[in-house]
Amino acid sequence: MTLFEMNNQTDITEFIFLGFSNHPKLQGLFFLIFLVIYLTALLGKMLIITATRVSPALHTPMYYFLSNLSFLDICYTSTTIPVMLVNFFREKKTISYKGCLSQIFFLVTCAGTECVLLAAMAYDHYIAICHPLQYPVLMSVKVTVFLVTGSWLCGLLNSMTHTVLAATLTLCGSNQISHFLCDIPLLLKLSCSDTFLNESVLHVASATIGLSPCLFTAVSYMLIISAILRIPSAQGRSKAFSTCASHITVVVVFFGTANFNYDRPNVGYNLDMDILVSVVFCVVTPMLNPIIYSLRNKEVKGSLRKLTRECGFSSEISD
């Protein structure tokens, strides 16, 4: 018996997505927009991963984290956008029951891993700015690999727990999901069995995987900013701020949209607004990560410029 069939007493074999159903005449336009976003995101992330691999100047913990973040965002967008693109050409936008659970597993894995990984990157920046002389020891290769591996293990463990619990739900009645993707809260709404355990685990996970890394990151940057303000020269302060500005931007966008996506009140529910918030969180934010890092980081821009010339691209990344 597989994970998806374990203790599952339901006649539902597929789910119907209602996302974007309010605008049937715009399906072709939506397809083109999300296809461009997806391809742009893939290209940007693959360029960053390749650049950090081939450029010796980027063989540092910071860029090791960045390459993992780029790979994570590829998984993130590939979990939702391909299914969405296919459904734009379907009158009945569906996903199988097993496909829905698989989407939940990968989506929750990526979200949880990114929360912890961003906190690890904040720690890296804190050590680099506040304890530069100890950086080679505190951020050794072994420590860096441990932090990245720990981030993925946290995301996987959290996701496996939620997916196993979701597979035990008894689903009955409607199989319509008011969204363009499968997520745990959406599945809980369709359950006619007791969801107390699922909701309790969800709250605990939100505190440990979501809130704790967010607070750790916030404290790290409070200490970083405090240390930067004590730098006597204006040039030194500017350089230090530039070093961590891109990461601060990514952190604010990610945790801000995540909080708005999962913790906003349900009063005055609007399908279009719900879809818009989720698009920003699941599609736009992962796409922006490599762009933000590329625009704010001279080393990345230089490596990308060199890589594009070697690959025969005519256009260059501007300064």
N, C-alpha and C positions, 0 to 999 in steps of 0.2 A: 504494500500500500504506500503510495507516494505522500509527500508532505501536503499536496494540494487536495488529497482525498481523505485525509485523516479526520475522522469524527465529523465529517461534513454531511449534514442531512439537508440537502437542498435540491430542488428541481431546476434551479437556475443554472444554465450552461453558458450564458453570455450576458453581457451588460450593454445597454444602449446609452451612448453619450449624448447629452443634450447641449453640450457646449457649442457655441456658434450657431445653434439652430435658429436663433432669433433673426439671423441675417442670411437666408437661403440664397439671395442673389449675389452675395459677396464671397461665395465659396472659392471661386477662381482667384480673386484678388488675395484672399487670405492664404491660399496655397502658394502663390508667388512670393508673398511677403515672408512667410515662414521658411520657404525653401531658401531664399536669399540669406535670411538670418542664420539658418542652419549651416549652409555652405561657407558663409563668412566666418562663423564661429569655428568650424572644423579647420579651415585654412589657417586662421590665426593661431589656434592652439597647436596645430601640428608644426607650424613654423617655430613657435617658442620651444616646443619639446626638442625639435631637431637642433635649434640654435644652442640650447643648453647642453646638448650632447656633444656637438662638434667643436664648440668654442672653448678653449682652455680658460679664458677669462671668466667664464660662467660656471666653472667647476667649484662652486662654493655652496655652503648650506642654503643660503638665501635662494639661489637659482635651482637647487635641488627641490626645495619646497615648491617653487614656482612651476617647475616641470610636472610635479605631481598634481598640483592644483589644476594645471591645464588638462592633464589626462583625466582627472576627476570630472572636470566640466564637460569633456567629450562624452563620458559615460552618462552624465546628467542629462544633457540635451538629447542624446541618442535613445534614452529611455522613453521620452515622451513625443518628440517631434515626428519621427518616422510614422508612428501610428496615427498621429494627427493628420499628416500629409495624405496618407492613404484614405482616411475617412472623409476628407474634403470632397472626394469623388464618389462617395457612397451616399445614397439617399437615407439609408439606415446605418448610422455610425455606431459600430459595435466593436466589442473586444470579448474574447472568450473568458470564461471564469479563471482558467489557469493563467491566461495571459494577463488578467487583471492582478492576480496575486504576484505574478512575476514582476509586473510593473511597480507594484508597491514595494517589493523586495529591493529592487535596484534603486528606486527613487529614495527610499528611506536610508539605504546604505550610503548613497552619495550625499544626501543632506547631512546625515550624522557625521560622516567622515570630514566633510568640509568645515563643519563647526569646530571640530577638534583640531583640524589642520590649520585653520586660521589662527587659533590660539597658540599653536606651536610656532607659527610664523611670527606672532607677536612676541613670544619669548625670545626668538632669534634676534629680532630687532632690539629688544630690551638689553640683551647681553652685548650686542654690537655697539650700542650707544652708551650704556651706563657702565659696562665693565669691559672695555675694549682690550685691555691687556690680558684678561683671562679668557677672551673669546676662543682662541685655538683649543683650549682645554675643555671649556664648558660646552662648546659646540663642535666637538670632534666628529669625525665621520660616523663613529659608532653611535654617538648620541643622536645625530641627525637621522640616521636610519631607524633608530629606536623610536623617535618621535613620529616619523612618517608611518612606520609599521603599526605603531600603537593607534594612530588616527584611523587607519583602515580597519583594524581589529575592533575598535569601538563602534565604528559604523556598521560593520558586519554583524557583530553580536547583537546590537540594538535592533537591526533590521530582521535578523532571524527570529528574535523573540516576538516581534510584532507580526511577522508573517505566519508563524506557527499559530499564534492566538487568532489571527484573522481566519486561518483555515479551519478552525474549530467552530466558527460562527454558523448558526442555522439561519439561512437566508430564505425569506418567503415574501410573497407579494410582488411589489414592483421591482423590475430589474433596470430601472432608469436611473442614471447617474447625472446629476445636474452639473456637469463639468466636461472637460476634454481629456481627463486622465483619471486613473484610479488612485485613491489615497485612503488612509486608514479611517479618518473621520467620515468620509463619504460612504465607506462600506459599513461602518457601525450604524449609520442611519437606516440601512436596508435590513438590518438584523432583527429577527423576532425572538432571539434568545437573550439571555442575560449578558450584558456587555460591561458589567462592573469591573471585572478583571482587566479587560482590554483597556478601558478608560483609565484605570488606576496605573497600569504600566505605561500608558501614554503620558500621563502627568509626570510620573517619575522620570521617564526618558526626557521629557521637555526640560525638566530641571537639571538633570545630570549632563545630557548631551547638548542641550540647547542653551540654557541659562548660564550654567557654570562656565563654559568656554567664553561666552559673551562677557561675563563679569571679569574673568581672568584677562581677557583681551583689553577691556576698558581700563583696568587697573594698570596693566603693563604700559599702555599708552599715556596714562596720567603720569607715571614715573618717567617715561621717555620725554614727554613734553617738559616736565619739570627740570630734567637734566639738560635739555636743549636750551632752555631759557637762561641757564647759568653759564652757558658758553660766552666768553667775553666778546669775541669778534662777531660782527654781523655776518660776515662771509661764512664763518663756521656754523652759525645757527641756520643760515639758509641752506647750506649743504646737508646738515643733519635733518632738517625738515623735509628736504627733497628726497632723502633716502627712504623715509618711511611714509611719505604722503600717499603713494600709490596703494600701499597696504591698508592705510586708514580708510581710503576711499572704498576699496573692495569690502572691508569689514562693515562699514556703515551701510553700504548698499545691501549687502547680503543679510545681515542681522535685522536691518530695518524692514526689508520686504518680508523676511521670514516671520517677524513678529506681527506685521500687519496681516500676513496671510493666514496665520494660525490662531492669533490671540485677539482679533478684533471681534466686537459683539455681533451677534446674528440679527439684531434688530434692524429692520429695514433692508432685508436681504434683497439683493439685485443680482440676477444672473450675469449680466454684462459686466458689472463692477467686479464680481467674484472672478470671472474669467480674466479680466484685465490685470488684477492683482497677481493671479497665478502665472500669467504670461510673463510679467515682470520678474517674478521670483524664479520660475523654472526655465525660462527661455532667455530673456534679455540679460539678466544678471550674469549667468555663465558666459554669455557672449561678450560682455563688457570686460570681464576680468583680464584677458590677454591684451585687450586694447588699452586699458588703463595702465597696465604695467609697461607696455611698449612706449606709450607716450610720455611716461614719467621717468623712464630709466634710460640713461645714456648708454650703458653697457649693453642692454637688450637691443636698443635701436641700432647700435653699431654692429652687433652680431647678426641681426636680422637683415641689415643692409648688405652685409658681406654675403650672407647666405642667399639672398635673392639674386645678387649679381652672379654667384656661382651657379645658380639654377637657371639662369638665362632670362629672368624677368626684366623687362625694360624699365618699369617704374621703380623708384627708390623710395625708401621711408624717409620722409623729410625730417630735418632737425627741428 
